Amino acid sequence: MASPAVIRCYAFTFALSVFLLITPSISIYCDEDDCYDLLGVSQNANTSEIKKSYYKLSLKYHPDKNPDPESKKLFVKVANAYEILKDDETRAQYDYAIEHPEEVFYNTARYYKAYYGHKTDPRAVLVGLLLILSGFQYVNQWTRYNQALEMVKKTPAYKNKLRALELERSGGVSNKKKNNKMDKKVHEDLSKELDLQINGAEKPSVWGLIGVRLVLLPYTLSKLLLWHGCWFWRYKVKKAPYSWEDASYLTKQSLGAPADAWRNTDDATKDDLVQRQLWVKSNMESYVSEMRRESKRRR
Ligand SMILES: *[C@@H]1O[C@H](CO)[C@@H](O)[C@H](O)[C@H]1NC(C)=O
């Protein structure tokens, strides 16, 4: 059921995620440097040797003792290298990364998992992802809406409607000779009003966004449950006659009419259709055959 726009949105988000994951791969672990070199130890040094060396170097480069910016940089680098090598797990991952420099993607993913894994709440990641997705969705909706609007504005029907509305407002008097500036303003106001009446191009709504829907899911589900429960109680248990609204809903469903089309049907037609009780199978069958006969007669 995914529309091309939704697929485009997903593809774009996926591409962005891959881009974000690959780009910083240049600066994982100790950047261009070797973490062991930075600490002045060999690759098979044990934990206490690494610790000792780190304390020595951090004293040497400490900003309090060395005001020169180069040593401040080194101080940060050494601290970072120590963060990686003091932990057996991240050290093993780092060793693996040096042994297998070709596995860029894997190493980067592992680095970020170790680096951010304990800091970032997975729920925050989910919320972030939902926000990004919803943002794309919203922008996409507005683009499509504006495109539809532009198209509608070019049709003669729209132009005629606008002119008619203008005449109606000015009381039938054509005010061509009046102030042009004011004319333009009135024109804009009227076209804004007409925009709202365009069918088929639904104005983008915040309520349809993935993120919002997910947050509202418990509410939506309970509302749906309540609705079904009420329906069952009223019409199946108490056998009450359908209210006009519910009968109208049933009619729309049995005709398979889209919500838009049904809303735009005039009341007389709706009334007639509702009276026929099309949700009863035999009524639907006779209605269909009647329609068939009618169309044959017309031809
Ligand atoms: C680490 O290595 C040093 C020097 O080789 C040695 O003196 C020390 O006992 C070792 N420490 C541990 C915990 O293995």
The ligand as a Tripos MOL2 file, in Angstrom:
@<TRIPOS>MOLECULE
LIG
   14    14     1     0     0
SMALL
NO_CHARGES

@<TRIPOS>ATOM
      1 C1         52.9160   -6.0480   32.9050 C.3       1 LIG1
      2 O1         54.1820   -6.0430   32.2960 O.3       1 LIG1
      3 C2         55.2090   -5.5730   33.1340 C.3       1 LIG1
      4 C3         56.4920   -5.4460   32.3060 C.3       1 LIG1
      5 O2         56.5780   -6.4760   31.3610 O.3       1 LIG1
      6 C4         55.3850   -6.5100   34.3230 C.3       1 LIG1
      7 O3         56.3820   -6.0730   35.1830 O.3       1 LIG1
      8 C5         54.0370   -6.5950   35.0750 C.3       1 LIG1
      9 O4         54.1240   -7.5640   36.1050 O.3       1 LIG1
     10 C6         52.8930   -6.9550   34.1210 C.3       1 LIG1
     11 N1         51.6530   -6.8180   34.8550 N.am      1 LIG1
     12 C7         50.6760   -7.6990   34.7290 C.2       1 LIG1
     13 C8         49.4180   -7.3880   35.5230 C.3       1 LIG1
     14 O5         50.7390   -8.6800   34.0040 O.2       1 LIG1
@<TRIPOS>BOND
     1     1     2 1
     2     1    10 1
     3     2     3 1
     4     3     4 1
     5     3     6 1
     6     4     5 1
     7     6     7 1
     8     6     8 1
     9     8     9 1
    10     8    10 1
    11    10    11 1
    12    11    12 1
    13    12    13 1
    14    12    14 2
@<TRIPOS>SUBSTRUCTURE
     1 LIG1         1 GROUP 0 **** ****
